[in-house]
Amino acid sequence: MGIKLEGFREFDEKLESILRRLPTEKDRFLKQQAELLMGSAKRNTPVDTGTLRGHWARTSPQGSVIEVYNNTEYAADVEYGHRQKKRWVPGAWVGSRFKYDPNAKTGMMLKAKLVPGARMLKNAVQEQRLFFRSNAKRILGALLQ
């Protein structure tokens, strides 16, 4: 009396195929997710001259890591917020109008002290987190079929 098990050769071939294709598919998945994240970050980026929005980039996959970044000098200030120097225009209020007077000891502040952050990358990560699992199942799940 004995049990005869068959089909392991096909199973081994399937596993070998998965192991061969996994690095390529994983890198493709990481690149796709980085591109989606960059697109979302670009949509969330405020535009003045367009420089900040145009400088979103990603690295090539290294192992299981890919980085999305913006190397514009002021990107961190826009993301997290920043303080501004006080800028005053000398003058005084006369009735309901402000009258410029270069010799006045009082004036009007032109800029707010604190500029809140736009949180463009943080919001992009939160948006993409909703779709990450379904995208992973679709792309990496195709390996198992």
C-alpha positions as a Python dict, from the first residue, in 0.01 Angstrom:
ca = {
    (1, 'M'): (0, 0, 0),
    (2, 'G'): (136, 343, -89),
    (3, 'I'): (50, 688, -211),
    (4, 'K'): (174, 820, -539),
    (5, 'L'): (203, 1200, -562),
    (6, 'E'): (244, 1357, -903),
    (7, 'G'): (267, 1709, -1043),
    (8, 'F'): (566, 1830, -844),
    (9, 'R'): (777, 1879, -1155),
    (10, 'E'): (526, 2130, -1292),
    (11, 'F'): (510, 2294, -950),
    (12, 'D'): (891, 2325, -938),
    (13, 'E'): (896, 2472, -1288),
    (14, 'K'): (633, 2727, -1188),
    (15, 'L'): (833, 2827, -878),
    (16, 'E'): (1152, 2863, -1085),
    (17, 'S'): (964, 3079, -1333),
    (18, 'I'): (836, 3299, -1051),
    (19, 'L'): (1186, 3335, -903),
    (20, 'R'): (1329, 3429, -1244),
    (21, 'R'): (1063, 3691, -1316),
    (22, 'L'): (1025, 3833, -963),
    (23, 'P'): (1311, 4091, -971),
    (24, 'T'): (1193, 4234, -1304),
    (25, 'E'): (828, 4247, -1200),
    (26, 'K'): (915, 4394, -861),
    (27, 'D'): (1118, 4673, -1023),
    (28, 'R'): (836, 4739, -1269),
    (29, 'F'): (590, 4761, -981),
    (30, 'L'): (815, 5000, -784),
    (31, 'K'): (863, 5225, -1089),
    (32, 'Q'): (488, 5232, -1153),
    (33, 'Q'): (411, 5323, -792),
    (34, 'A'): (679, 5595, -795),
    (35, 'E'): (535, 5744, -1115),
    (36, 'L'): (186, 5746, -965),
    (37, 'L'): (321, 5909, -649),
    (38, 'M'): (508, 6172, -853),
    (39, 'G'): (194, 6252, -1053),
    (40, 'S'): (-5, 6297, -737),
    (41, 'A'): (268, 6511, -578),
    (42, 'K'): (281, 6730, -891),
    (43, 'R'): (-96, 6785, -876),
    (44, 'N'): (-62, 6884, -508),
    (45, 'T'): (229, 7125, -569),
    (46, 'P'): (140, 7494, -567),
    (47, 'V'): (250, 7680, -879),
    (48, 'D'): (415, 8020, -893),
    (49, 'T'): (678, 7982, -1165),
    (50, 'G'): (637, 7606, -1223),
    (51, 'T'): (994, 7525, -1114),
    (52, 'L'): (892, 7333, -803),
    (53, 'R'): (627, 7132, -987),
    (54, 'G'): (870, 7045, -1266),
    (55, 'H'): (1147, 6908, -1043),
    (56, 'W'): (981, 6596, -902),
    (57, 'A'): (1196, 6293, -978),
    (58, 'R'): (1259, 5934, -872),
    (59, 'T'): (1559, 5709, -836),
    (60, 'S'): (1603, 5371, -998),
    (61, 'P'): (1497, 5077, -783),
    (62, 'Q'): (1773, 4962, -547),
    (63, 'G'): (1678, 4631, -393),
    (64, 'S'): (1322, 4691, -279),
    (65, 'V'): (1352, 5069, -242),
    (66, 'I'): (1277, 5357, -476),
    (67, 'E'): (1285, 5724, -374),
    (68, 'V'): (1065, 6009, -492),
    (69, 'Y'): (1217, 6350, -429),
    (70, 'N'): (1226, 6715, -527),
    (71, 'N'): (1571, 6873, -523),
    (72, 'T'): (1452, 7231, -558),
    (73, 'E'): (1622, 7449, -297),
    (74, 'Y'): (1295, 7559, -135),
    (75, 'A'): (1095, 7234, -166),
    (76, 'A'): (1118, 7156, 208),
    (77, 'D'): (996, 7508, 295),
    (78, 'V'): (688, 7463, 76),
    (79, 'E'): (624, 7107, 205),
    (80, 'Y'): (655, 7181, 579),
    (81, 'G'): (596, 7556, 598),
    (82, 'H'): (832, 7832, 706),
    (83, 'R'): (866, 8165, 878),
    (84, 'Q'): (915, 8491, 691),
    (85, 'K'): (1102, 8804, 782),
    (86, 'K'): (885, 9096, 874),
    (87, 'R'): (857, 9337, 586),
    (88, 'W'): (706, 9671, 672),
    (89, 'V'): (594, 9956, 453),
    (90, 'P'): (632, 10280, 646),
    (91, 'G'): (319, 10492, 663),
    (92, 'A'): (-4, 10545, 851),
    (93, 'W'): (-374, 10486, 813),
    (94, 'V'): (-565, 10797, 723),
    (95, 'G'): (-936, 10734, 739),
    (96, 'S'): (-992, 10410, 553),
    (97, 'R'): (-680, 10438, 335),
    (98, 'F'): (-317, 10363, 399),
    (99, 'K'): (-89, 10652, 314),
    (100, 'Y'): (275, 10578, 237),
    (101, 'D'): (517, 10794, 436),
    (102, 'P'): (889, 10703, 419),
    (103, 'N'): (957, 10890, 745),
    (104, 'A'): (675, 10733, 946),
    (105, 'K'): (758, 10533, 1260),
    (106, 'T'): (462, 10303, 1201),
    (107, 'G'): (368, 10100, 903),
    (108, 'M'): (194, 9800, 761),
    (109, 'M'): (332, 9445, 746),
    (110, 'L'): (327, 9302, 396),
    (111, 'K'): (379, 8933, 466),
    (112, 'A'): (237, 8687, 713),
    (113, 'K'): (485, 8566, 977),
    (114, 'L'): (419, 8198, 916),
    (115, 'V'): (344, 8031, 585),
    (116, 'P'): (179, 7691, 636),
    (117, 'G'): (314, 7390, 451),
    (118, 'A'): (143, 7262, 138),
    (119, 'R'): (210, 6897, 240),
    (120, 'M'): (223, 6802, -127),
    (121, 'L'): (426, 6482, -82),
    (122, 'K'): (254, 6377, 240),
    (123, 'N'): (-88, 6412, 78),
    (124, 'A'): (32, 6224, -230),
    (125, 'V'): (150, 5933, -14),
    (126, 'Q'): (-187, 5922, 162),
    (127, 'E'): (-370, 5921, -173),
    (128, 'Q'): (-156, 5643, -318),
    (129, 'R'): (-176, 5431, -3),
    (130, 'L'): (-540, 5362, -91),
    (131, 'F'): (-445, 5197, -423),
    (132, 'F'): (-113, 5033, -331),
    (133, 'R'): (-250, 4697, -222),
    (134, 'S'): (-479, 4653, -520),
    (135, 'N'): (-197, 4750, -760),
    (136, 'A'): (37, 4503, -589),
    (137, 'K'): (-218, 4224, -618),
    (138, 'R'): (-275, 4298, -985),
    (139, 'I'): (89, 4318, -1094),
    (140, 'L'): (259, 4075, -859),
    (141, 'G'): (-42, 3841, -856),
    (142, 'A'): (5, 3790, -1231),
    (143, 'L'): (326, 3603, -1146),
    (144, 'L'): (128, 3326, -977),
    (145, 'Q'): (-99, 3257, -1274),
}
